[in-house]
Amino acid sequence: MKAQHKKVTVLAPARLHMGFIDLSGALGRDFGSIGIGLNEINTRLSITAAESLTVTGQVTKRAEKCARQLCQALQVAEQVHIDILSAIPEHIGLGSGTQLALAIGMGLNHYYQLGLQVRDIACLTDRGTRSGIGIGVFEKGGLIVDGGRGPLTSTPPLLVQMPVPEDWRFILVFDQRGQGLHGEQEINAFKQLPAFPRSASERLCYLLLMQALPALAEQDLAKFGEVISLLQTAVGEHFAPVQGGIFTSPEVAAAMAWLQAQGAMAIGQTSWGPTGFCAVHGAERAEALLAQLSADFAATQLTFMVVTARNQSAEILIQ
């Protein structure tokens, strides 16, 4: 099969995973989750012709392995050069693996004009085994709610996609010393956890559907943030035995408590962390808190960043 495009460039946004709804299938479906896409952190790559597969830039080893597997699965020639121009930091809760796989897969799809969809690539790369947030963010952007997994699920279905208000800001708290659980560690952690109570799942479903989503529609950050904080506490307490507490990093936990005391909302940890997040109204308030955080936690290994929600899909440029 001969490619007809000279170059394909893909930008895949990072995401915040704001929590699961049912961690033990108590209501008949496993998982189900909520999250949002981000503008400022992404994986960006380009695909051009080459005599054999070469990968340059960031995360080259992981990208090359993924590209070889995809070329074999898609039955296309490995005659491409992939340049990883930017990469979401790995294993800190921002969806690096899913976005890299989807970016390479959709890049190859358009380069070779295969006519596949994002979920075709997700299935080929085993993405969405638990959460569908990364897939939904790649497809649509904004706030995503997925329906978890049932007996017939290939990828978690996208149930809700809503735009996030432009003036909402999210403050991220990074711990430079560690990574969250991933790979076999993550699989084993789920096996060790006790059953998630059915009553807790019912409560979280109600809070999400009848409070958080209406609050988002009405741009009520206080109510939306209240529900996200409750959801995060419920999930964090469930994960505490395998991650050491509601937050993976005690230092991140301290910074999140400080932010909450300053009036920040939607306090939580994205995925297995160690990255913490919260939300505030407006760029000015966010930057003021960022300056205070940087001063008050200067002696720690924490770093901080203000980001915005991305209300659009991944970008694919064909040349």
C-alpha positions as CSV (number, residue, x, y, z in Angstrom):
1,M,0.0,0.0,0.0
2,K,1.5,3.3,-1.1
3,A,1.0,6.5,1.0
4,Q,-0.4,9.5,-0.9
5,H,0.2,12.1,1.8
6,K,3.7,13.5,2.3
7,K,3.3,14.5,5.9
8,V,0.7,13.9,8.7
9,T,1.0,15.9,12.0
10,V,-1.1,14.9,15.1
11,L,-1.6,16.8,18.3
12,A,-3.1,14.7,21.1
13,P,-4.2,16.6,24.3
14,A,-3.4,15.5,27.9
15,R,-6.4,14.8,30.2
16,L,-7.3,15.0,33.8
17,H,-9.0,11.8,35.1
18,M,-11.4,13.1,37.7
19,G,-12.5,9.7,39.0
20,F,-14.4,6.4,38.6
21,I,-18.0,5.9,39.4
22,D,-18.2,2.2,40.1
23,L,-15.0,0.3,40.9
24,S,-16.4,-3.2,41.4
25,G,-19.3,-3.5,38.9
26,A,-21.8,-3.3,41.7
27,L,-24.4,-1.7,39.4
28,G,-23.7,-4.1,36.5
29,R,-21.0,-2.1,34.7
30,D,-17.3,-1.7,35.7
31,F,-15.7,1.7,36.1
32,G,-17.4,4.6,34.3
33,S,-15.5,7.8,34.7
34,I,-15.3,11.6,34.3
35,G,-12.5,13.8,33.0
36,I,-11.5,16.7,30.8
37,G,-9.0,17.5,28.1
38,L,-6.2,20.1,28.5
39,N,-4.8,22.7,26.2
40,E,-1.3,23.3,27.5
41,I,0.1,19.7,27.7
42,N,0.1,17.4,24.7
43,T,1.8,14.8,22.6
44,R,2.6,16.2,19.1
45,L,4.2,14.1,16.3
46,S,4.7,14.1,12.6
47,I,4.9,11.2,10.2
48,T,6.8,11.4,6.9
49,A,8.3,8.9,4.4
50,A,11.4,6.9,5.2
51,E,13.2,3.7,3.9
52,S,12.5,2.0,7.2
53,L,10.9,2.9,10.6
54,T,12.8,5.6,12.5
55,V,11.7,7.5,15.5
56,T,13.3,10.7,16.8
57,G,12.5,13.3,19.5
58,Q,10.9,12.3,22.9
59,V,9.9,8.9,24.3
60,T,11.5,7.2,21.3
61,K,11.6,3.7,22.6
62,R,8.0,3.6,23.6
63,A,6.9,5.2,20.4
64,E,8.9,2.8,18.2
65,K,7.5,-0.2,20.0
66,C,3.9,1.2,19.5
67,A,4.6,2.1,15.9
68,R,5.9,-1.4,15.0
69,Q,2.9,-3.1,16.6
70,L,0.5,-0.8,14.8
71,C,2.2,-1.2,11.4
72,Q,1.9,-5.0,11.8
73,A,-1.7,-4.8,13.0
74,L,-2.7,-2.4,10.2
75,Q,-0.7,-4.4,7.6
76,V,1.2,-1.4,6.3
77,A,4.8,-0.9,5.5
78,E,7.2,0.3,8.2
79,Q,8.5,2.9,5.8
80,V,7.9,6.0,7.9
81,H,9.8,8.4,10.1
82,I,8.0,9.5,13.2
83,D,9.2,12.7,15.0
84,I,7.9,13.1,18.5
85,L,7.9,16.9,18.8
86,S,6.4,16.9,22.3
87,A,5.2,14.2,24.7
88,I,2.9,14.2,27.7
89,P,5.0,13.3,30.8
90,E,4.7,9.5,31.5
91,H,2.9,7.9,34.4
92,I,1.9,11.0,36.3
93,G,-1.9,10.8,35.6
94,L,-2.2,12.8,32.3
95,G,-2.9,9.9,29.9
96,S,0.4,9.8,28.2
97,G,0.1,6.1,26.9
98,T,-3.3,6.5,25.4
99,Q,-2.6,9.7,23.7
100,L,0.7,8.4,22.2
101,A,-0.9,5.3,20.9
102,L,-3.9,7.2,19.4
103,A,-1.6,9.8,17.9
104,I,0.6,7.3,16.2
105,G,-2.3,5.1,15.2
106,M,-4.4,7.9,13.7
107,G,-1.3,9.4,12.1
108,L,-0.6,6.1,10.3
109,N,-4.3,5.8,9.5
110,H,-4.3,9.1,7.7
111,Y,-0.8,8.7,6.2
112,Y,-1.9,5.4,4.6
113,Q,-5.5,6.5,4.1
114,L,-7.0,3.5,5.8
115,G,-10.3,5.1,6.7
116,L,-10.3,4.0,10.4
117,Q,-11.8,5.7,13.4
118,V,-10.3,6.6,16.7
119,R,-11.9,3.6,18.4
120,D,-10.6,1.2,15.9
121,I,-7.1,2.3,16.9
122,A,-8.0,2.2,20.6
123,C,-9.0,-1.5,20.2
124,L,-5.8,-2.4,18.3
125,T,-3.7,-0.8,21.0
126,D,-5.7,-2.1,24.0
127,R,-6.6,1.4,25.2
128,G,-9.8,2.0,27.2
129,T,-9.5,-1.2,29.2
130,R,-10.7,0.7,32.2
131,S,-11.3,4.4,31.4
132,G,-12.6,5.9,28.2
133,I,-11.7,9.5,29.1
134,G,-8.5,9.6,26.9
135,I,-10.4,8.2,23.9
136,G,-13.2,10.7,24.4
137,V,-10.9,13.6,24.8
138,F,-9.0,12.6,21.6
139,E,-12.4,12.4,19.7
140,K,-14.2,15.4,21.1
141,G,-12.4,17.4,23.8
142,G,-14.2,19.1,26.7
143,L,-15.6,17.3,29.7
144,I,-16.2,13.6,29.0
145,V,-18.3,11.0,30.9
146,D,-17.9,7.4,29.8
147,G,-20.2,4.5,30.5
148,G,-17.6,2.0,31.8
149,R,-17.5,-1.6,30.7
150,G,-20.2,-4.2,30.3
151,P,-20.1,-7.7,28.8
152,L,-20.3,-6.5,25.2
153,T,-18.0,-3.4,25.6
154,S,-15.0,-2.9,23.2
155,T,-14.2,0.6,24.4
156,P,-16.2,2.5,27.1
157,P,-19.0,4.4,25.3
158,L,-19.0,8.1,25.4
159,L,-22.1,9.2,27.3
160,V,-21.6,12.9,27.8
161,Q,-19.4,15.6,26.1
162,M,-19.8,19.1,27.3
163,P,-17.8,22.3,26.9
164,V,-16.0,23.6,30.0
165,P,-16.4,27.4,30.6
166,E,-13.5,29.4,29.1
167,D,-12.8,31.3,32.4
168,W,-12.3,28.2,34.5
169,R,-8.7,27.5,35.3
170,F,-7.1,24.3,36.7
171,I,-4.0,24.3,38.9
172,L,-1.8,21.2,38.6
173,V,0.5,20.1,41.4
174,F,3.4,17.9,40.3
175,D,5.7,15.8,42.5
176,Q,9.0,15.6,40.6
177,R,10.2,12.5,42.6
178,G,7.6,9.9,41.7
179,Q,5.1,8.3,39.3
180,G,1.7,6.8,39.9
181,L,1.0,3.1,39.6
182,H,1.0,1.8,36.1
183,G,1.3,-1.4,34.1
184,E,1.4,-4.5,36.2
185,Q,1.4,-2.5,39.4
186,E,-1.9,-1.0,38.4
187,I,-3.4,-4.3,37.4
188,N,-2.3,-5.9,40.7
189,A,-3.6,-2.9,42.7
190,F,-7.1,-3.4,41.3
191,K,-6.9,-7.1,42.3
192,Q,-6.0,-6.2,45.9
193,L,-8.8,-3.7,46.4
194,P,-11.9,-4.7,48.3
195,A,-15.4,-4.4,46.7
196,F,-16.6,-0.9,46.1
197,P,-20.0,-0.5,48.0
198,R,-23.1,-0.5,45.8
199,S,-24.5,2.4,47.9
200,A,-21.4,4.5,47.1
201,S,-21.7,3.8,43.4
202,E,-25.4,4.8,43.5
203,R,-24.6,8.0,45.3
204,L,-21.8,8.9,42.9
205,C,-24.0,8.3,39.9
206,Y,-26.7,10.5,41.3
207,L,-24.3,13.3,42.2
208,L,-22.7,13.2,38.8
209,L,-25.9,13.2,36.8
210,M,-28.1,15.5,38.9
211,Q,-25.6,17.9,40.4
212,A,-22.2,18.0,38.7
213,L,-23.4,18.0,35.0
214,P,-26.2,20.5,35.6
215,A,-23.7,22.7,37.5
216,L,-21.4,22.6,34.5
217,A,-24.2,23.4,32.1
218,E,-25.0,26.5,34.4
219,Q,-21.3,27.3,34.8
220,D,-21.6,26.9,38.6
221,L,-18.0,26.0,39.5
222,A,-18.8,25.9,43.2
223,K,-21.4,23.1,42.9
224,F,-19.4,21.3,40.2
225,G,-16.3,21.4,42.3
226,E,-18.1,20.2,45.4
227,V,-19.2,17.0,43.6
228,I,-15.8,16.4,42.1
229,S,-14.2,16.8,45.5
230,L,-16.7,14.3,47.0
231,L,-16.1,11.8,44.2
232,Q,-12.4,12.2,44.6
233,T,-12.6,11.6,48.3
234,A,-14.7,8.4,47.8
235,V,-12.4,7.0,45.2
236,G,-9.2,8.1,47.0
237,E,-10.3,6.4,50.2
238,H,-11.0,3.2,48.2
239,F,-7.5,3.4,46.6
240,A,-5.7,4.4,49.8
241,P,-4.6,0.9,50.8
242,V,-2.6,0.5,47.6
243,Q,-1.4,4.1,47.0
244,G,-0.7,5.2,50.6
245,G,-3.6,7.6,51.2
246,I,-6.1,9.6,49.3
247,F,-3.2,11.2,47.5
248,T,-0.2,9.2,46.3
249,S,2.2,11.9,47.4
250,P,2.0,13.4,50.9
251,E,3.6,16.6,49.6
252,V,0.9,16.9,46.9
253,A,-1.7,16.3,49.6
254,A,-0.3,19.2,51.7
255,A,-0.4,21.5,48.7
256,M,-4.0,20.5,47.8
257,A,-5.0,21.1,51.5
258,W,-3.4,24.6,51.2
259,L,-5.3,25.3,47.9
260,Q,-8.6,24.1,49.4
261,A,-8.0,26.5,52.3
262,Q,-7.6,29.3,49.8
263,G,-11.0,28.6,48.3
264,A,-9.9,26.4,45.3
265,M,-12.6,23.8,44.2
266,A,-12.7,20.4,42.6
267,I,-9.8,19.1,44.7
268,G,-8.4,15.8,43.5
269,Q,-5.7,13.6,42.1
270,T,-5.8,12.6,38.4
271,S,-5.7,8.9,37.9
272,W,-3.1,7.2,40.1
273,G,-1.2,10.5,40.5
274,P,1.0,11.7,41.9
275,T,-0.4,14.9,40.1
276,G,-3.0,16.8,42.0
277,F,-5.5,19.3,40.5
278,C,-8.0,21.9,41.5
279,A,-10.2,24.5,39.8
280,V,-10.6,28.3,40.3
281,H,-12.5,31.1,38.6
282,G,-10.4,33.2,36.2
283,A,-6.8,33.6,35.1
284,E,-6.0,36.3,37.6
285,R,-7.0,34.3,40.6
286,A,-5.1,31.2,39.2
287,E,-1.9,33.2,38.7
288,A,-2.1,34.7,42.1
289,L,-2.4,31.3,43.7
290,L,0.3,30.0,41.5
291,A,2.7,32.7,42.8
292,Q,1.8,32.0,46.4
293,L,2.2,28.2,46.0
294,S,5.6,28.6,44.4
295,A,6.7,30.8,47.3
296,D,5.2,28.7,50.1
297,F,6.3,25.3,48.7
298,A,9.7,26.5,47.4
299,A,11.6,24.1,49.7
300,T,9.8,21.0,48.3
301,Q,10.1,19.0,45.1
302,L,6.7,20.2,43.9
303,T,6.1,22.2,40.8
304,F,2.9,23.9,39.6
305,M,1.1,24.9,36.5
306,V,-2.1,26.7,35.4
307,V,-3.9,25.1,32.6
308,T,-7.2,25.5,30.7
309,A,-9.7,22.9,29.4
310,R,-9.6,22.0,25.8
311,N,-13.0,22.1,24.2
312,Q,-12.0,20.5,20.9
313,S,-10.7,17.2,19.6
314,A,-7.1,16.2,18.8
315,E,-5.7,18.0,15.7
316,I,-4.7,16.1,12.6
317,L,-3.0,18.1,9.8
318,I,-2.6,16.4,6.5
319,Q,-0.1,17.8,3.9
